[in-house]
Amino acid sequence: NRGIFWFRRDLRLADHPALDRACRAHDELLLLYIDEAGEPAADASRAWLRKSLAALGADIERRGGRLHLLAGEAETLLPMAAAACGANAVHVSALHEPAADARDARLAATLAGNGVALRRSAGRLLGDPDAVLGKSGAPYKVFTPFLKAAMPGWRLRERPPPERLACVPLPEALRRFGATIAPPRPAWDYGFWDAWSPGEAAARERLHEFLDRLDDYPEARDLPAVDGTSRLSPHLHFGEIGPGRVLAAARERGGAGADKFAAELGWREFAYYVLHHWPRSIRENFNPRFDAMGWREDAAGLEAWKRGRTGVPLVDAGMRQLWHQGWMHNRVRMVVASWLTKHMGLHWTHGADWFLHALVDADLANNALGWQWVAGTGVDAAPYFRVFNPVTQSRRFDPDGDYIRRWVPELRRLDARAIHAPWESGTSPNGYPPRPMVDLAKGRAEALARLADTMR
Ligand code: FAD
């Protein structure tokens, strides 16, 4: 009795309902990862994926098994693999992304035609997006009532990994699809690995290290110069650790930090919930009222934003952290997104696309929700007329300027008074833009005027 396990964004062995189910149902498994990207894309998350698969492969080999990496279309390769090794089922974890879910439905039909079942299990989320609806039967559009309704149904899982994995060798017919993911050339990801270690063991270590700081989380989480958050986002994105384990560990530790942290995991649930119920919100304004907005086009300005050359220290620090580490602090994500969509007046999808390219935690659901929330075009009660002042934010959340000094070395000699807005004191050093590319007051006024026009 043979089955296929198709790993996707569930690159772990513990707390894994789909893998558990597959191990119980079959004597032997063919373990596959299918690289469907086609040609190598130079995305930060692909650099992460390469290392994560290496870690998973090694964990599997320690349990006597073997992970095979194939390149091609899953809809072609899986029926072929099932026929070649005589498998009667293909097991996966649900991805909860509309395009992927639709593809699973097509795949299930194709496999069924050959007498093979597609068995999907949950595991990526704490709850089921279809299980939580408002009183009228419609999905929630506001976070807090969603959280209240969803939280009691969250599943916490703590299951050990399988001790042994009895595996089927790769059938001859599939050998020619065998692949590897090449490291980026040139090695632009070099800065990532000072900050990150992909893989299940590293994810668990990061969780444990974070739990010691959990009590400080409610305050420290807003300070970009401090290591105040969990930095679990890429591990959660790739499923190297399940959200149930993360939440269970935080609850066990307890305190106000645990509650705040659970609510942040709730935002991740909400992002997937919104995407599930409103699939078009990946690219389109959630609130169509904003479709008439007169967004600007500014290719040179967009490029300066991407490179961290806007002349606004906190914005530039964030964009350079993103480029160097493949990650940016949440507070700064909000500030750079507000600068792009409000002060610069560019459509949020320009920023969302760059984030998807540059983040190691690039995630369709969380990213679209974050951008639409800041742009004010999305769900929830975020006031669309709020325009973050990047200098006020900088003084408040990076008061000593340590975060800016770390990521914008041109400014490292400026003191805490000058560093947030060097143009005000005429202290901009050579090599750094002498003033912001958009005047702060003018940019704010224009953003509000654009919004007022749209609302008319
Ligand atoms: P922690 O504070 O330790 O939170 C724990 C976990 O909760 C995170 O790992 C994440 O999975 C989840 N979480 C926390 N905040 C949010 C949030 N606001 N929305 C959804 N989930 C959240 N997060 C991504 O994972 N991928 C993205 O592509 C992404 N794009 C974003 C774009 C913008 C414009 C904004 C404002 C936010 C975005 N976020 C994204 C959400 C958030 O910034 C990151 O999840 C967070 O910074 C990750 O750091 P952490 O793991 O240390 O967070």
Residues whose N, C-alpha, C, O or C-beta is under 5 A from the ligand:
A	BS01	FAD	T229 S230 R231 L232 S233 L236 E264 L265 W267 R268 A271 M328 H329 N330 R333 M334 A337 D361 A362 D363 N366 N367 G370 W371
